[in-house]
Amino acid sequence: MDSSQLTISGFLSRAVTLYADRKVYTHGVAGLGSTTYREIGARVDRLAHTLDSLGVRRGDRVATLAWNHQRHLELYLALPAMGAVLHTVNVRLGVDQIREILRHAGSVALFVDPDLVPVAAEAAAGLEAPPRLVVNTSVAPADLPPGWAVYEELLRGAPAGPYDFPDNIVETEPAALCYSSATTGRPKGVVYSHRALYMHTTALCMADTWALSESDTVLPIVPMFHVNAWGIPFAAVWMGSTIVLPGPAPKAADIVGLMREHDVTFSAAVPTVWSDVFGDFERDGNLPNSLRMVVSGGAPLPESLLTRADRLGVPLVHSYGMTEAAPLVLVNHRKRHLVALDERTSVTSRLRQGLPVPGLDLAVVRDDAPVPWDDTSSGELVLSGPWVAESYLDDERSRQAFRDGRYHSGDVAKVDDEGYVTIVDRQSDMIKSGGEWISSVDLENALMTHDSVSGATVIGVPHERWDERPVAFVVLTAAVTDDQLHTHLQERVPRWWLPDQIIQVGELPLTSVGKYDKKRLREQWHTRAAQGR
């Protein structure tokens, strides 16, 4: 039996060999437009020469703070092929969080989009060993700080010939690194081996998952800093798909325009994005007829969104994943005997997160025993498999999350009699808003730094558009307005973390062990909401 190593190093070479003239498009980024896999292959050689000259060595971590565009894709492909580690950083995090992630990872270089240079510069300035800094553009911005290099200038100065990529990379070597938020607010690093990403990419191409293939034109709306854009760039390159990269923060009209211009067949995003896109479809009647699958993930799928998709004729598929699983875990693929269900039953069934992806060993357990498949009994979702992490990077929280050879997700779930899994709650108090995590603890700590706040706790409450939004309860020692507290928070957390409401109370309820009782606070909020307060 052949013992070839399962590495992602050959993904690009396959595309260059078999689909050299297949297109890769970038929109909304100066200096980028239409290219081919052949041209990307040549540029990746130059990029590898450049990284080598910057001192990047096998096993080194190289960070990106970037949106969805060709240069970011080139880093996706060059770094793992060199034996280095692609470290994508969430651009929506605050300066302190980015600094902590860079410090913990020990990233030796940081590639940054022009609009993110101020944040990156501030984050890097606080590090004892700051990374080499490169701006992802063709010409240096006028206000670029000293010491930064320019991506295209580096490539122009690199040798034009092929790079001698190592041919002895072992499948267990690290290929990528992402950080997931935690209940403490301190990010948790997850390292993906070549083998894990190879197997995960294989899963994305299976018929009963997303069935990505060379016949697809793929539009990854999910950001490339968000769990490797759910693995879509790797799969699209390996299969030789046409790729449409939307650039920074595309609006609904941009997305619809790209779908129609390029006859997009596959796309993926969080529900809030699809809600806006469907609104554009409904207003203008401009639904592309090329779409074969639209994936909604990163947050529960609202019934209203699924109903709108059905009315429009959008082939919407619910999926579920997590950073610890690279991320795909569940896909709501319809078993053939369920396709003919009546409309009400069909909608209810399709709202479930789905069936386990082939290759994963998944269970819902309570007291270490599987729960019945009765769509009622709930327990914790635990899993193992070839693309599931075995630990966090240098983090004591690994002992709690990874036990007995399985990852304990902290998500509460139930299973119906067909094996479809529904996520019903989370054991943590993290708030998931628009597919991104907000740390209630970090918000509480930020509120407590105000001189007039003696107590603070934050809960997540339901929101039709964003799934959840934060609401803060505070105890004050002196008069202060909500606007003043918001101003205080804006200096400490990302703007989109700001609580929708700040409720002043005389005291905060406590549990029997002296912790703030968030269950009672949620009940109080629901009572206030019902009273219109």
C-alpha positions as CSV (number, residue, x, y, z in Angstrom):
1,M,0.0,0.0,0.0
2,D,1.3,3.5,-0.9
3,S,2.3,5.4,2.2
4,S,2.3,8.9,0.6
5,Q,1.8,11.7,3.1
6,L,-1.5,13.5,3.1
7,T,-0.4,17.1,2.7
8,I,-2.0,20.2,1.1
9,S,1.2,21.2,-0.6
10,G,0.1,19.8,-3.9
11,F,-3.3,21.5,-4.1
12,L,-2.1,24.4,-6.3
13,S,0.2,22.2,-8.5
14,R,-2.9,20.1,-9.4
15,A,-4.8,23.2,-10.4
16,V,-1.9,24.6,-12.4
17,T,-1.4,21.3,-14.2
18,L,-5.1,20.5,-15.0
19,Y,-6.8,23.9,-15.0
20,A,-4.0,26.4,-15.8
21,D,-6.3,28.9,-17.5
22,R,-9.2,28.7,-15.0
23,K,-10.0,32.1,-13.6
24,V,-9.6,33.6,-10.1
25,Y,-11.2,37.0,-9.7
26,T,-10.7,39.6,-7.0
27,H,-13.1,42.6,-6.7
28,G,-12.7,45.8,-4.7
29,V,-8.9,45.7,-4.3
30,A,-6.7,48.1,-6.2
31,G,-4.2,46.4,-8.5
32,L,-6.1,43.0,-8.6
33,G,-8.7,41.8,-11.0
34,S,-8.7,38.7,-13.1
35,T,-5.9,36.1,-13.1
36,T,-5.4,32.3,-13.7
37,Y,-4.1,29.4,-11.7
38,R,-1.0,29.5,-14.0
39,E,-0.3,33.1,-13.0
40,I,-1.0,32.4,-9.3
41,G,1.4,29.4,-9.5
42,A,4.2,31.7,-10.7
43,R,3.4,34.3,-8.1
44,V,3.4,31.8,-5.3
45,D,6.9,30.8,-6.4
46,R,8.0,34.4,-6.1
47,L,6.1,34.7,-2.8
48,A,7.9,31.7,-1.4
49,H,11.3,33.2,-2.4
50,T,10.2,36.4,-0.7
51,L,9.2,34.6,2.5
52,D,12.5,32.8,2.5
53,S,14.4,36.1,2.2
54,L,12.3,37.5,5.1
55,G,13.7,34.6,7.2
56,V,10.6,32.5,7.3
57,R,11.6,28.9,8.0
58,R,9.9,25.6,8.3
59,G,7.5,25.5,11.3
60,D,7.4,29.3,11.6
61,R,4.0,31.0,11.9
62,V,3.2,33.8,9.6
63,A,0.1,35.9,10.4
64,T,-2.4,37.6,8.1
65,L,-4.8,40.4,8.9
66,A,-6.6,40.5,5.6
67,W,-9.9,40.2,3.7
68,N,-10.8,37.9,0.8
69,H,-8.5,38.6,-2.2
70,Q,-5.8,37.1,-4.4
71,R,-2.8,38.0,-2.3
72,H,-4.4,36.4,0.8
73,L,-5.0,33.3,-1.3
74,E,-1.4,33.2,-2.4
75,L,-0.3,33.2,1.3
76,Y,-2.8,30.4,1.9
77,L,-0.9,28.4,-0.7
78,A,2.7,29.4,-0.3
79,L,3.1,29.1,3.5
80,P,2.0,25.4,4.0
81,A,3.9,24.3,0.9
82,M,7.0,25.8,2.4
83,G,6.4,23.9,5.7
84,A,5.5,27.2,7.4
85,V,2.2,27.8,9.2
86,L,-0.6,30.1,7.9
87,H,-1.9,32.1,10.9
88,T,-5.1,34.0,10.0
89,V,-6.1,36.7,12.5
90,N,-9.7,37.9,12.8
91,V,-9.7,41.6,11.6
92,R,-12.8,42.3,13.8
93,L,-10.9,41.8,17.1
94,G,-9.6,44.7,19.2
95,V,-6.0,45.8,19.3
96,D,-5.3,44.1,22.7
97,Q,-6.8,40.8,21.4
98,I,-4.7,40.9,18.2
99,R,-1.6,41.7,20.2
100,E,-2.2,38.8,22.5
101,I,-2.8,36.4,19.6
102,L,0.4,37.5,17.9
103,R,2.4,37.2,21.1
104,H,1.0,33.7,22.0
105,A,1.5,32.4,18.4
106,G,5.0,33.9,18.1
107,S,4.3,34.8,14.5
108,V,7.5,36.0,12.7
109,A,5.7,38.0,10.0
110,L,2.4,39.8,9.6
111,F,0.8,40.5,6.2
112,V,-1.8,43.3,6.5
113,D,-4.4,44.9,4.3
114,P,-4.0,48.7,3.9
115,D,-7.1,49.6,5.8
116,L,-6.0,47.5,8.8
117,V,-2.4,49.0,9.0
118,P,-3.3,51.3,12.0
119,V,-4.7,48.4,14.1
120,A,-1.8,46.1,13.1
121,A,0.8,48.8,13.9
122,E,-0.6,49.5,17.3
123,A,-0.9,45.8,18.1
124,A,2.7,45.0,17.0
125,A,4.2,48.0,18.8
126,G,3.3,46.4,22.1
127,L,5.2,43.1,21.4
128,E,8.6,42.3,22.8
129,A,9.5,40.5,19.5
130,P,7.4,42.3,16.8
131,P,6.9,40.4,13.5
132,R,8.1,41.6,10.2
133,L,5.4,43.8,8.8
134,V,4.2,43.7,5.2
135,V,1.3,45.7,3.7
136,N,-0.8,43.8,1.0
137,T,-0.7,46.4,-1.8
138,S,1.3,47.3,-4.9
139,V,2.3,50.8,-3.8
140,A,3.1,52.0,-0.3
141,P,0.3,54.1,1.2
142,A,1.3,57.7,1.9
143,D,0.9,57.2,5.7
144,L,2.6,53.8,5.9
145,P,4.7,53.8,9.1
146,P,8.5,53.3,8.9
147,G,9.8,49.8,8.7
148,W,7.0,48.3,6.6
149,A,7.5,46.4,3.4
150,V,5.1,46.4,0.4
151,Y,3.8,43.0,-1.0
152,E,4.2,43.7,-4.7
153,E,7.6,45.4,-4.3
154,L,8.9,42.3,-2.5
155,L,7.5,40.1,-5.3
156,R,9.1,42.2,-8.0
157,G,12.4,41.9,-6.3
158,A,12.2,38.1,-5.9
159,P,13.7,35.5,-8.3
160,A,11.4,34.7,-11.2
161,G,12.2,30.9,-11.3
162,P,10.5,28.1,-9.5
163,Y,10.9,27.8,-5.7
164,D,12.4,24.6,-4.4
165,F,9.5,23.6,-2.1
166,P,10.3,20.7,0.3
167,D,9.2,17.3,-0.8
168,N,9.5,15.7,2.6
169,I,6.7,17.5,4.6
170,V,5.2,15.0,7.0
171,E,1.4,14.9,7.2
172,T,1.4,15.5,10.9
173,E,3.3,18.8,10.5
174,P,1.3,22.0,11.2
175,A,-0.1,23.8,8.2
176,A,-2.5,26.4,9.7
177,L,-3.4,28.1,12.9
178,C,-6.7,29.9,13.9
179,Y,-7.8,31.3,17.2
180,S,-11.2,30.8,18.7
181,S,-12.8,32.9,21.4
182,A,-13.4,31.5,24.9
183,T,-15.6,32.2,27.8
184,T,-12.7,33.9,29.6
185,G,-12.3,36.2,26.6
186,R,-8.7,34.9,26.1
187,P,-8.3,33.4,22.6
188,K,-7.6,29.7,22.1
189,G,-5.3,28.6,19.4
190,V,-6.1,25.6,17.2
191,V,-3.4,24.1,15.0
192,Y,-4.4,22.2,11.9
193,S,-2.0,19.6,10.5
194,H,-1.6,19.0,6.8
195,R,-3.4,15.7,7.2
196,A,-6.4,17.4,9.0
197,L,-6.8,20.0,6.3
198,Y,-6.4,17.3,3.5
199,M,-9.1,15.2,5.0
200,H,-11.4,18.2,5.8
201,T,-11.0,19.4,2.2
202,T,-11.9,15.9,0.9
203,A,-15.0,16.1,3.0
204,L,-16.1,19.4,1.5
205,C,-16.0,17.7,-1.9
206,M,-18.2,14.8,-1.0
207,A,-21.6,14.6,-2.7
208,D,-23.5,14.5,0.6
209,T,-21.7,17.6,2.0
210,W,-21.0,20.5,-0.3
211,A,-20.0,18.6,-3.4
212,L,-17.4,21.2,-4.5
213,S,-16.0,20.4,-7.9
214,E,-14.2,21.9,-11.0
215,S,-17.6,22.7,-12.5
216,D,-18.3,25.2,-9.7
217,T,-17.8,28.9,-9.6
218,V,-17.2,29.6,-5.9
219,L,-17.9,32.8,-4.0
220,P,-16.6,32.6,-0.5
221,I,-18.3,35.4,1.4
222,V,-17.3,34.0,4.8
223,P,-14.0,35.8,5.6
224,M,-10.7,34.1,4.9
225,F,-9.8,35.0,8.5
226,H,-12.7,32.9,9.9
227,V,-11.6,29.3,10.2
228,N,-9.9,29.4,6.8
229,A,-13.1,30.6,5.2
230,W,-14.6,27.3,6.3
231,G,-12.0,25.5,4.1
232,I,-13.5,26.7,0.9
233,P,-10.4,28.2,-0.7
234,F,-8.4,25.0,-0.2
235,A,-11.2,22.9,-1.8
236,A,-11.8,25.3,-4.7
237,V,-8.1,25.4,-5.6
238,W,-7.7,21.6,-5.3
239,M,-10.7,20.9,-7.5
240,G,-9.8,23.7,-10.0
241,S,-13.0,25.7,-9.4
242,T,-13.4,29.2,-10.7
243,I,-13.0,31.5,-7.6
244,V,-14.6,34.9,-7.1
245,L,-13.0,36.7,-4.1
246,P,-15.2,39.7,-3.0
247,G,-12.6,41.9,-1.4
248,P,-13.2,43.8,1.9
249,A,-16.6,43.8,3.6
250,P,-18.8,43.4,0.5
251,K,-22.4,44.7,0.7
252,A,-25.5,42.8,-0.4
253,A,-25.6,44.6,-3.7
254,D,-21.9,43.7,-4.3
255,I,-22.6,40.1,-3.6
256,V,-25.6,39.9,-5.9
257,G,-23.7,41.7,-8.6
258,L,-20.8,39.2,-8.4
259,M,-23.2,36.3,-8.5
260,R,-24.8,37.5,-11.6
261,E,-21.6,38.7,-13.3
262,H,-19.7,35.4,-12.8
263,D,-22.6,32.8,-12.8
264,V,-21.7,31.7,-9.2
265,T,-22.8,28.2,-8.4
266,F,-21.7,27.9,-4.7
267,S,-21.5,30.4,-1.9
268,A,-21.3,30.4,1.9
269,A,-22.0,33.0,4.6
270,V,-23.6,33.6,8.0
271,P,-27.4,34.1,8.2
272,T,-27.2,37.9,8.6
273,V,-25.5,38.2,5.2
274,W,-28.0,36.0,3.5
275,S,-30.8,38.1,5.0
276,D,-29.5,41.2,3.3
277,V,-28.8,39.4,0.0
278,F,-32.3,37.9,0.0
279,G,-33.7,41.4,0.5
280,D,-31.9,42.5,-2.6
281,F,-33.3,39.5,-4.5
282,E,-36.8,40.4,-3.2
283,R,-36.6,44.1,-4.2
284,D,-35.1,43.7,-7.6
285,G,-36.0,40.2,-8.7
286,N,-32.4,39.5,-9.7
287,L,-31.9,36.0,-8.3
288,P,-29.1,34.3,-10.4
289,N,-30.3,31.1,-11.9
290,S,-26.8,29.6,-11.7
291,L,-26.9,28.9,-7.9
292,R,-26.8,25.2,-7.0
293,M,-26.0,25.6,-3.2
294,V,-26.0,28.5,-0.8
295,V,-24.6,27.5,2.6
296,S,-25.7,29.2,5.8
297,G,-23.5,28.6,8.9
298,G,-21.8,30.2,11.8
299,A,-25.2,30.8,13.6
300,P,-28.6,29.1,13.8
301,L,-30.7,29.4,10.7
302,P,-33.8,31.5,11.4
303,E,-37.0,29.9,10.1
304,S,-38.0,33.2,8.5
305,L,-34.8,33.1,6.4
306,L,-35.4,29.5,5.3
307,T,-39.0,30.5,4.3
308,R,-37.7,33.4,2.3
309,A,-35.2,31.2,0.6
310,D,-37.9,28.7,-0.4
311,R,-40.1,31.5,-1.7
312,L,-37.3,32.9,-3.8
313,G,-36.1,29.5,-5.0
314,V,-32.7,29.8,-3.3
315,P,-31.1,26.4,-2.6
316,L,-30.2,27.1,1.0
317,V,-28.4,24.5,3.1
318,H,-27.8,24.7,6.8
319,S,-24.4,23.6,8.1
320,Y,-22.6,23.7,11.5
321,G,-19.0,23.7,12.5
322,M,-16.4,25.0,15.0
323,T,-12.8,26.2,15.0
324,E,-11.8,22.9,16.7
325,A,-13.1,20.9,13.7
326,A,-11.6,23.0,10.8
327,P,-14.7,23.7,10.9
328,L,-17.3,21.4,9.2
329,V,-19.2,19.0,11.5
330,L,-22.8,18.8,10.4
331,V,-24.6,19.4,7.0
332,N,-28.3,19.3,6.6
333,H,-28.3,17.0,3.6
334,R,-31.8,15.7,2.9
335,K,-32.1,11.9,3.0
336,R,-34.0,10.9,-0.2
337,H,-37.0,9.5,1.6
338,L,-37.4,12.9,3.5
339,V,-37.5,15.1,0.4
340,A,-41.3,14.6,-0.1
341,L,-42.2,15.7,3.5
342,D,-45.1,18.2,3.8
343,E,-44.0,21.8,3.9
344,R,-44.3,22.3,7.7
345,T,-42.4,19.2,8.6
346,S,-39.9,19.9,5.9
347,V,-39.1,23.3,7.2
348,T,-38.8,22.0,10.8
349,S,-36.4,19.3,9.6
350,R,-34.3,21.6,7.5
351,L,-33.7,24.0,10.4
352,R,-31.7,21.3,12.2
353,Q,-28.0,21.7,11.9
354,G,-27.8,18.3,10.1
355,L,-26.1,15.0,9.8
356,P,-22.5,14.3,10.8
357,V,-20.1,14.7,8.0
358,P,-18.7,11.3,6.9
359,G,-15.4,10.7,8.7
360,L,-16.4,12.1,12.1
361,D,-17.4,10.1,15.1
362,L,-20.0,12.2,16.8
363,A,-22.3,11.7,19.8
364,V,-24.6,13.6,22.1
365,V,-24.0,12.4,25.7
366,R,-25.3,13.1,29.2
367,D,-23.5,11.6,32.2
368,D,-21.1,9.9,29.7
369,A,-23.9,7.9,28.0
370,P,-25.5,8.7,24.6
371,V,-28.9,10.3,24.8
372,P,-31.9,8.7,23.0
373,W,-32.6,9.8,19.5
374,D,-36.0,11.1,20.4
375,D,-35.6,14.8,19.4
376,T,-36.2,15.7,23.1
377,S,-33.4,14.4,25.3
378,S,-30.4,16.7,25.3
379,G,-26.7,16.4,26.1
380,E,-23.3,17.7,25.2
381,L,-22.0,17.3,21.7
382,V,-18.7,15.4,21.6
383,L,-16.7,14.4,18.6
384,S,-13.5,13.0,17.2
385,G,-12.2,12.5,13.7
386,P,-9.3,13.1,11.3
387,W,-9.8,16.9,11.2
388,V,-10.8,17.4,14.9
389,A,-8.1,19.0,17.0
390,E,-6.5,17.1,19.9
391,S,-5.7,20.1,22.0
392,Y,-5.3,23.9,22.1
393,L,-2.0,25.5,21.5
394,D,-0.1,25.8,24.8
395,D,-3.3,26.2,26.8
396,E,-4.4,24.7,30.1
397,R,-8.0,24.7,28.9
398,S,-7.1,21.7,26.7
399,R,-7.6,19.3,29.7
400,Q,-11.2,20.2,30.1
401,A,-12.2,20.3,26.4
402,F,-10.2,17.3,25.1
403,R,-10.8,14.2,27.2
404,D,-10.9,10.4,26.4
405,G,-9.8,11.0,22.9
406,R,-12.8,13.3,22.1
407,Y,-13.5,17.0,21.9
408,H,-16.2,18.1,24.3
409,S,-17.7,21.1,22.5
410,G,-19.8,22.7,25.3
411,D,-22.7,22.8,22.9
412,V,-26.0,21.3,24.1
413,A,-27.7,19.2,21.4
414,K,-30.5,16.7,20.7
415,V,-30.9,14.1,18.0
416,D,-34.0,13.0,16.1
417,D,-34.9,9.5,15.0
418,E,-33.2,10.0,11.6
419,G,-29.9,11.1,13.2
420,Y,-30.3,14.8,12.5
421,V,-28.6,17.0,15.2
422,T,-30.1,20.2,16.6
423,I,-28.0,22.6,18.6
424,V,-30.3,23.9,21.4
425,D,-28.0,25.8,23.7
426,R,-24.4,26.5,24.7
427,Q,-22.9,25.7,28.1
428,S,-20.9,28.9,28.0
429,D,-22.1,32.5,28.2
430,M,-20.5,33.5,24.9
431,I,-22.6,35.7,22.7
432,K,-22.7,34.9,19.0
433,S,-23.7,38.0,17.0
434,G,-23.7,37.8,13.2
435,G,-21.6,34.7,13.2
436,E,-18.9,36.2,15.4
437,W,-18.3,35.7,19.1
438,I,-18.5,38.4,21.7
439,S,-17.0,37.7,25.1
440,S,-19.4,38.6,27.9
441,V,-16.5,38.5,30.4
442,D,-14.4,41.0,28.4
443,L,-17.4,43.4,28.2
444,E,-18.0,43.0,31.9
445,N,-14.4,43.7,32.7
446,A,-14.4,46.7,30.4
447,L,-17.5,48.1,32.2
448,M,-15.9,47.5,35.6
449,T,-13.0,49.8,34.6
450,H,-15.4,52.8,34.8
451,D,-15.1,54.6,38.1
452,S,-18.8,54.7,38.6
453,V,-19.5,51.0,38.0
454,S,-19.4,48.7,41.0
455,G,-20.9,45.7,39.4
456,A,-21.6,44.5,35.8
457,T,-22.7,41.4,34.0
458,V,-23.6,40.9,30.4
459,I,-26.0,38.4,28.8
460,G,-26.9,37.6,25.2
461,V,-30.5,38.1,24.1
462,P,-32.3,37.0,21.0
463,H,-32.1,39.3,18.0
464,E,-33.9,38.7,14.7
465,R,-31.1,40.0,12.5
466,W,-27.9,39.2,14.4
467,D,-29.1,36.0,16.2
468,E,-27.9,37.4,19.6
469,R,-26.9,40.9,20.9
470,P,-25.4,41.8,24.3
471,V,-27.3,43.5,27.1
472,A,-25.5,44.8,30.1
473,F,-26.7,45.1,33.7
474,V,-24.8,47.5,35.8
475,V,-24.7,48.7,39.4
476,L,-23.6,52.4,39.7
477,T,-22.0,54.3,42.6
478,A,-22.5,57.7,40.9
479,A,-24.8,59.1,38.2
480,V,-23.6,58.2,34.6
481,T,-25.5,58.0,31.3
482,D,-25.7,55.2,28.9
483,D,-23.9,57.3,26.3
484,Q,-21.0,57.9,28.7
485,L,-20.7,54.2,29.3
486,H,-20.8,53.5,25.6
487,T,-18.0,56.0,25.0
488,H,-16.0,54.3,27.8
489,L,-16.5,50.9,26.1
490,Q,-15.6,52.1,22.6
491,E,-12.1,52.8,23.9
492,R,-11.7,49.2,25.1
493,V,-13.7,46.8,22.8
494,P,-14.7,46.6,19.1
495,R,-17.6,48.8,18.2
496,W,-19.8,45.9,17.2
497,W,-19.5,44.5,20.8
498,L,-21.3,47.5,22.3
499,P,-24.4,46.4,24.3
500,D,-27.7,47.2,22.7
501,Q,-29.0,48.1,26.1
502,I,-27.3,49.1,29.4
503,I,-29.8,48.5,32.3
504,Q,-29.1,50.2,35.6
505,V,-30.1,48.0,38.6
506,G,-29.8,48.4,42.4
507,E,-28.1,45.1,42.8
508,L,-27.2,42.0,40.7
509,P,-28.7,38.6,41.7
510,L,-26.2,36.0,42.9
511,T,-26.2,32.2,42.7
512,S,-25.6,29.9,45.7
513,V,-21.8,30.1,45.0
514,G,-21.7,33.8,44.8
515,K,-21.6,34.2,41.0
516,Y,-23.9,36.6,39.1
517,D,-27.1,34.7,38.3
518,K,-27.4,35.2,34.5
519,K,-30.4,32.9,34.3
520,R,-32.4,35.2,36.5
521,L,-31.1,38.2,34.6
522,R,-32.4,36.7,31.3
523,E,-35.8,36.1,32.9
524,Q,-35.8,39.8,34.0
525,W,-34.9,40.9,30.5
526,H,-37.7,38.9,29.0
527,T,-40.1,40.3,31.5
528,R,-38.9,43.9,30.6
529,A,-39.2,43.1,26.9
530,A,-42.7,41.8,27.2
531,Q,-43.6,45.1,29.0
532,G,-42.0,47.1,26.3
533,R,-39.3,48.5,28.5
